[in-house]
Amino acid sequence: MASLKIPELVPSAAEDSQQLRKAFVGCGTDEACIIRILGHRNAEQRKLIRDSYEANYQKDLLNDLDGEISGDFQRVVHLWTMSPAERDACLANEAIKGLPGRNCVIMEIACARSSVDLFKMRQNYQLRYKKSLEEDVADHSTGDFRKLLVSLVTALRYEGEEVNMELASDEAEMLHEKISDKAYSDEELIRILSIRSKTQLNATFNRYNDKFGNVINKDLRANPKDQYLTLLRSAIKCLTEPEKYFEKVLRLSMKGLGTDEESLTRVVATRAEVDMELIKEKYYKRNSMTLDSAISVDTSGDYERMLLALIGHGNL
């Protein structure tokens, strides 16, 4: 976990759970304690803290947190304290209820996670909501969006580095043919995006660029206002360069007047233990401003302090 600043001597889960309980008891809540502990623990440590809290106090830590804090601070702490599979299941279910406006969240989860993580999330989803993820996506989406999203969430990709260059060349030609024919939702096009390993897709898209003189996403800008094409381009970016995709989500969440706290919270909570250092590098290169500084400008209070803790800010 490269981005989080974890102390060398981390207290035991029992000690952490005891301190959190103290933070809830009495007049007022010790928000600084919540940030100091949960903001500096990895997924395994957070699970042990939750287990210890329940064993010692017969209470669910998540429920107690929700009762003590509120607003954007509560949201980021709640998502962060969940296990990755639990968090993604929760985010997916919320997004499904908001379809079609939140197609991008389903796409992110399907494309930016490993096959193992996606499988664990689908298991958690079925356990929590008594329906399969693909069934819920199919029930709440229509047309081309349904074809693409159902295919992506059911993907089980090879995770290795092996590349078949002949296949990459053949499929680059196939993709160019479909795009030239404006067959953007063709089954073969969707199949390639859904089943090929990310390494293989990178080779295919590089071959596409070499053969036809354009990156594939440029050729998919035939109608910039087409929401399906926007989702398709985002899926390709998320599959091949997730750090660039998430840099853009963060940039847009803090652009102009107002802040898109939902997107900002989601990206920080889901990427802090994955590729946040790369995202921060891309953010600075693109914006000539550190992500830390941008968050400090657009947010405040305990919400700001928790976000900064999660992206690895060193002065907390």
Residue pairs with C-beta under 8 A, 6 or more apart in sequence:
1 42
1 272
1 273
2 276
2 277
2 312
3 272
3 273
3 276
3 277
3 280
3 310
3 311
3 312
4 40
4 42
4 272
4 273
4 309
4 310
4 312
5 40
5 309
5 312
5 313
5 314
5 316
6 40
6 41
6 42
7 40
10 40
10 41
10 45
11 19
13 45
13 48
13 49
13 51
13 52
14 52
14 56
16 37
16 41
16 45
16 49
16 52
17 49
17 52
17 53
17 56
17 57
17 61
18 56
19 33
19 37
20 33
20 34
20 37
20 38
20 49
20 53
20 61
21 53
21 56
21 57
22 30
22 33
23 29
23 30
23 31
23 33
23 34
23 68
24 30
24 64
24 67
24 68
29 68
29 69
31 69
31 73
31 302
32 305
34 65
34 69
34 77
34 306
35 302
35 305
35 306
35 309
35 316
36 316
37 49
38 46
38 49
38 77
38 80
38 81
39 80
39 305
39 306
39 309
39 310
39 316
40 309
41 49
42 273
43 83
43 84
43 273
46 80
46 81
46 83
47 83
49 61
50 60
50 61
50 62
50 81
53 59
53 60
53 61
53 64
54 60
54 61
61 81
62 78
62 81
62 82
65 74
65 77
65 78
65 81
66 74
66 78
69 77
69 302
71 303
72 261
72 265
72 299
72 303
73 301
73 302
73 303
73 306
75 261
75 265
76 265
76 268
76 269
76 303
76 306
76 307
76 310
77 306
79 87
79 90
79 91
79 265
79 266
79 269
79 270
80 87
80 269
80 272
80 306
80 310
82 90
83 124
84 117
84 120
84 121
84 270
84 273
85 117
85 120
85 121
85 123
85 124
86 124
86 128
87 269
87 270
88 109
88 113
88 117
88 121
88 124
88 270
89 121
89 124
89 125
89 128
89 129
89 133
90 128
91 105
91 109
91 266
91 270
92 105
92 106
92 109
92 121
92 125
92 133
93 125
93 128
93 129
93 136
94 102
94 105
95 102
95 103
95 105
95 106
96 102
96 106
96 136
96 137
96 140
97 140
99 106
99 137
99 140
99 141
99 145
100 141
100 142
100 145
100 227
103 141
103 145
103 149
103 227
103 231
104 231
104 234
105 266
106 137
106 149
106 152
106 153
107 148
107 149
107 152
107 231
107 234
107 235
107 238
108 238
108 245
108 270
109 118
109 121
109 153
110 118
110 149
110 152
110 153
110 155
110 235
111 152
111 235
111 238
111 239
111 242
112 238
112 239
112 242
112 245
112 246
112 270
113 121
114 159
115 155
115 156
115 157
115 158
115 159
116 159
118 153
118 155
118 156
119 156
121 133
122 132
122 133
122 134
122 153
125 131
125 132
125 133
125 136
126 132
126 133
129 136
133 153
134 150
134 153
134 154
137 146
137 149
137 150
137 153
138 146
138 150
141 149
141 150
143 185
144 184
144 185
144 228
145 228
145 231
147 185
147 187
147 190
148 185
148 190
148 193
148 228
148 231
148 232
148 235
151 190
151 191
151 193
151 194
152 193
152 194
152 235
154 194
155 194
155 195
156 195
157 195
157 196
157 197
157 198
158 197
158 200
159 197
160 197
160 199
161 199
162 197
162 199
163 199
163 200
163 203
164 200
164 203
165 203
165 207
167 200
167 204
168 200
168 203
168 204
168 206
168 207
169 207
169 211
171 192
171 196
171 204
172 204
172 205
172 207
172 208
172 211
172 212
173 211
174 188
174 189
174 192
175 189
175 192
175 204
175 208
175 216
176 208
176 211
176 212
176 219
178 184
178 186
178 188
178 189
179 189
179 216
179 219
179 220
182 222
183 189
184 220
184 228
184 229
184 232
185 228
192 201
192 204
193 201
193 232
193 235
193 236
193 239
196 204
198 239
198 240
201 236
201 239
201 240
202 240
205 215
205 216
205 236
205 240
208 214
208 215
208 216
209 215
209 216
212 219
216 236
217 233
217 236
217 237
220 229
220 232
220 233
220 236
221 229
221 233
222 229
223 229
224 230
234 245
237 244
237 245
237 248
238 245
242 275
243 275
243 278
243 279
243 281
243 282
244 282
246 267
246 271
246 275
246 279
247 279
247 282
247 283
247 286
249 263
249 267
250 263
250 264
250 267
250 279
250 283
250 291
250 294
251 283
251 286
251 287
252 260
252 263
253 259
253 260
253 261
253 263
253 264
253 267
254 260
254 264
254 294
254 295
254 297
254 298
259 298
259 299
261 299
261 303
264 295
264 298
264 299
264 307
265 307
267 279
268 276
268 307
268 310
268 311
269 310
271 279
272 310
272 311
272 312
276 310
276 311
276 312
277 312
279 291
280 290
280 291
280 292
280 311
280 312
283 289
283 290
283 291
283 294
284 290
284 291
287 294
291 311
292 308
292 311
292 313
295 304
295 307
295 308
295 311
296 304
296 308
299 307
305 316
308 316
309 316
